Amino acid sequence: MSYGDDFQRKSKYTRGSLSGRSLNWNKKPDPYKAYPPDRERIQLEDPDTEGGGPLYSLLKERRSVRAYGPGAMDKGTLGQLLWASQGISRDTRQHQLRTAPSAGALYPIETYVVANNVRGLEPGVYHYEVFQHGLALVRPGEWGAALARAALGQNMLARAPAVFAWSALVERCKWKYDQRAYRYIYLDAGHAAQNLALAAVALGLGSCQVGAFFDGEVDDVLELDGVEETVIYMSAVGPGK
Ligand SMILES: Cc1cc2nc3c(=O)[nH]c(=O)nc-3n(C[C@H](O)[C@H](O)[C@H](O)COP(=O)(O)O)c2cc1C
């Protein structure tokens, strides 16, 4: 099986391969996923956009943390982490630009939180509504154990107060970049996760990025179809032990 090698080779830009391509602006996908209006919604406090600690110290301190204390996380802290990972940091006339870069400003990455122990939030799966800086309830319930099973038994996903899961709405990026979109989707998700990791350190928390999981099982927890939208990456986050 060499489809990885194949993908890398076939998705290379070479001189001449870009000519003759044009974009259908009528089909440009919307950068915001919206759940139906009858879903329960939680508005988050405005994020702090100043301070947060000296960058080089945060870079030096960041380590993958896999053991979490029993305490809950505040809803405000969760909101701060969400903003740091994918929040809007500048509104231009054309785009709402985010804290993390995205190829072509297309933002194919959606952010979900599996709330295991967040003060002020019922346990459940939530979708981050970037534009509103709020959460929409995807499904209530304690999903941490199912998520841990889906991640090859990594129990930190059940013990951490919150788990971030980033999916991709593939067409949002394919609309412009076709098969090369997959490269950009993975890169975009990495930026989102690194922002979270550094913000966690700034807030005195730890995180661990997770790429080992049965994709279909995580998609099931998040209620994603696995084709149009599929999980890419996860991070556990919370106070280290
Ligand atoms: C793409 C990616 C996937 C990862 N997947 C896992 C994982 O499934 N489980 C885990 O415990 N750590 C995972 N990690 C964390 C790495 O093991 C960790 O970053 C590495 O050992 C370096 O340690 P540090 O993060 O403390 O610097 C992953 C890291 C990356 C970048």
Ligand as a Chemical Component Dictionary entry (heavy atoms), coordinates in Angstrom:
data_LIG
# 
_chem_comp.id                   LIG 
_chem_comp.type                 NON-POLYMER 
_chem_comp.pdbx_formal_charge   0 
_chem_comp.three_letter_code    LIG 
# 
loop_
_chem_comp_atom.comp_id 
_chem_comp_atom.atom_id 
_chem_comp_atom.alt_atom_id 
_chem_comp_atom.type_symbol 
_chem_comp_atom.charge 
_chem_comp_atom.model_Cartn_x 
_chem_comp_atom.model_Cartn_y 
_chem_comp_atom.model_Cartn_z 
_chem_comp_atom.pdbx_ordinal 
LIG C1  C1  C 0 0.513  14.525 14.809 1  
LIG C2  C2  C 0 0.714  14.137 16.247 2  
LIG C3  C3  C 0 0.018  13.059 16.769 3  
LIG C4  C4  C 0 0.170  12.697 18.108 4  
LIG N1  N1  N 0 -0.592 11.695 18.617 5  
LIG C5  C5  C 0 -0.462 11.360 19.914 6  
LIG C6  C6  C 0 -1.313 10.379 20.494 7  
LIG O1  O1  O 0 -2.189 9.802  19.836 8  
LIG N2  N2  N 0 -1.131 10.071 21.800 9  
LIG C7  C7  C 0 -0.196 10.702 22.570 10 
LIG O2  O2  O 0 -0.092 10.372 23.760 11 
LIG N3  N3  N 0 0.618  11.653 22.060 12 
LIG C8  C8  C 0 0.484  12.015 20.763 13 
LIG N4  N4  N 0 1.256  13.030 20.250 14 
LIG C9  C9  C 0 2.226  13.728 21.112 15 
LIG C10 C10 C 0 3.677  13.319 20.811 16 
LIG O3  O3  O 0 3.917  12.019 21.291 17 
LIG C11 C11 C 0 4.597  14.353 21.492 18 
LIG O4  O4  O 0 4.375  15.616 20.902 19 
LIG C12 C12 C 0 6.062  13.973 21.340 20 
LIG O5  O5  O 0 6.358  12.822 22.093 21 
LIG C13 C13 C 0 6.990  15.109 21.798 22 
LIG O6  O6  O 0 6.755  15.467 23.163 23 
LIG P1  P1  P 0 6.300  16.934 23.592 24 
LIG O7  O7  O 0 4.957  17.220 22.936 25 
LIG O8  O8  O 0 6.173  16.895 25.091 26 
LIG O9  O9  O 0 7.338  17.896 23.120 27 
LIG C14 C14 C 0 1.089  13.405 18.924 28 
LIG C15 C15 C 0 1.793  14.499 18.392 29 
LIG C16 C16 C 0 1.597  14.867 17.082 30 
LIG C17 C17 C 0 2.316  16.077 16.553 31 
# 
loop_
_chem_comp_bond.comp_id 
_chem_comp_bond.atom_id_1 
_chem_comp_bond.atom_id_2 
_chem_comp_bond.value_order 
_chem_comp_bond.pdbx_ordinal 
LIG C1  C2  SING 1  
LIG C2  C3  SING 2  
LIG C2  C16 DOUB 3  
LIG C3  C4  DOUB 4  
LIG C4  N1  SING 5  
LIG C4  C14 SING 6  
LIG N1  C5  DOUB 7  
LIG C5  C6  SING 8  
LIG C5  C8  SING 9  
LIG C6  O1  DOUB 10 
LIG C6  N2  SING 11 
LIG N2  C7  SING 12 
LIG C7  O2  DOUB 13 
LIG C7  N3  SING 14 
LIG N3  C8  DOUB 15 
LIG C8  N4  SING 16 
LIG N4  C9  SING 17 
LIG N4  C14 SING 18 
LIG C9  C10 SING 19 
LIG C10 O3  SING 20 
LIG C10 C11 SING 21 
LIG C11 O4  SING 22 
LIG C11 C12 SING 23 
LIG C12 O5  SING 24 
LIG C12 C13 SING 25 
LIG C13 O6  SING 26 
LIG O6  P1  SING 27 
LIG P1  O7  DOUB 28 
LIG P1  O8  SING 29 
LIG P1  O9  SING 30 
LIG C14 C15 DOUB 31 
LIG C15 C16 SING 32 
LIG C16 C17 SING 33 
# 
